[in-house]
Amino acid sequence: MRYAAVIEYIKDTAKVGEIRPKHREYLDSLLKGGQLACAGPFLDDFGALIVYEADSVEAAEKLIRADPFHAAGIFVRWDVRPWKVVFHNPDVMTKPI
């Protein structure tokens, strides 16, 4: 089942940038392992939307807590909710911003 997490970051963009490479390596490992559906930051520096593939809310939260951003104190708070894809347009999703 998919779980969407809206995650708020600290306001220290320099610290976020410093830890980002480790965070993205972690997300890449989840993607390769079938535990990540999609992820990306909000463009207003609020935080990110990450959609996990997990067996439960608790399992999704375990993935959040294992993220280097969590360990570095980047994640301020999050809300995890079960999520279902109803419509999907791969042409739009892969279009550069």
N, C-alpha and C positions, 0 to 999 in steps of 0.2 A: 504494500500500500504506500502511496505517496503522502508525505507530510511537508507542508509549506511552512517555512519559518521566516517571519519578518523580524530581522535582528537590528537593533539599534547599536551604533558604535559610539565610542568616546569621541570628543570633539578635537582631539589632538591628531590632526591629519599627518603630522610628521611621524608620529609613532605608528599610526596605521600603515603608512607607506613603508616604514622600516620592516615591519613584520609581514607585510603582504606577500612577499615571495614564498615564505614558509606556509602561509595560509593557502596560497594557490597550489603549492605542491600537495598539500593535504587533500584539497578538493579534487585535484587530478587523480590522486590515488583512489578516492571514493568513486569518481567517474569510471575509472578502469575496473573497479571492483563491483560495479553495478549498484552502488549505494547513493548515487547522485543523479537526479533527473536534469536539473538546470540550476544555475546560480549566477548572480551578478549584483553589483553594487547599485544603489540608488544614486542618481547623478547629482543630488543635492547634499551629498556627504552624510545623510542620515544613517545609513547602514546598508543592509543588503537583503535580498530575497534569495533564499536557498531552498530548493525542493529536494528532499531526501527520499530515498526508497528504503523503507524500514518496516519491521513487523509491528511496531507500536509507537505511540508517542514517546514512551520511555526510551526506546531504542533510538529514535531520532534525536532526542535530547542527549543521549550518550554520545552521538556523533558530534553534536554541537560542543559538548564539554571536552572532547578530544581534539578540537581544532586549536592550532597554535594561536589564533586570535583570542580564544577564550583564555588560554594559559597566560597570555600577555596582558590580559585585562582590557582588550579592545571591545569585547561584547559587553554592553551595559545591561541590556535586557532583551528578551525575545518572546515571541508568541508562536507556538507550534500548533497547527491545525491540520486535520486530515484534508487531502486535496485530490480532486479528480479532474483529469483533462477531458473536456468535452469537445473543444475545438482546438485544432493545431494547424498552423500554417508555417511549414519549414522555410518557405521563401522569405517570410518576414523575420523569423527568428534568426536567420543567418545573415541578414542584411546589416552591413556596418552602420554604426551610428555616426 
